[in-house]
Amino acid sequence: MQIKYRINERDYRNAAMLELKKRSRLSRLEYYMPYAFAIIWIAASLIPNAASDVLDSTDLVLTLGILPILMGFLYLRRKKFRGEYQKLRDFHLLQTLDMDGIGLRTVTTQGTSQSSWQLFTTFAEDPKSFILFKVGGHGFLPIPKHHLTVAQNNELRALLVARLPGE
């Protein structure tokens, strides 16, 4: 199977978010931490006022004060992914990925790299991308889906299910 694609910043961010959700329990905690923090903040600011009927302006500021903090957390995450994407110059190039029973071969204008299936532990999929998790706990190979036809998408899924354990 041969796939040609280019990974832009949005594709990388989507794949990195999928990697956070699927890599491990600790990374899943990192993914959900801003949202859990916001829920705990709101609960802590509303529960003491449940006994009283009057909502003080200070309480309203405490309750709504989580919005800029949550937006700040999400902005910092996006900035982190942008920095990672800028460092990974190979993803900016047009990629040709050949997959077969032996392994993967990636061809770019910078050169060719080959790897066997043993380099990857598992894969994950969401509506926007496939990712292959590399051995060692860090790193992944993103494959955006918007470059794939429906037939290529199904063929890639079948190949990955046959070679790697699923999510």
Disulfide bonds with the S-S distance in Angstrom:
none
